[in-house]
Amino acid sequence: MFLAKVRGTVVSTSKDERLVGFKLLIIQRIDIDENFVGIPEVAVDTVGAGNGAVVIVTKGSSARFAAARKDSPIDSTIVGIVDSTEVAR
């Protein structure tokens, strides 16, 4: 799992039938200071996150399991919305 920030939404009227009903969001990984890291990617939203939200993301088979669709083409799933973080320095 990792932290990411929601950067936008994806609208897709034509997609794999196993993705129908899922909200798709553009996310980008963040570091501990909330700086963007890496490239943006698309994730399935299972928790109702919105633009600008810091979220917890899981990938791979865990992402499919979290979305309750083990046979779907899902690689990233948002599984939590972060209220706050605390880091010892």
Sequence and secondary structure as in RCSB ss.txt:
>XXXX:A:sequence
MFLAKVRGTVVSTSKDERLVGFKLLIIQRIDIDENFVGIPEVAVDTVGAGNGAVVIVTKGSSARFAAARKDSPID
STIVGIVDSTEVAR
>XXXX:A:secstr
 EEEEEEEEE  SS  GGGTT EEEEEEEB TT  B S  EEEEESS   TT EEEEEETHHHHHHTT TTS   
EEEEEE S      
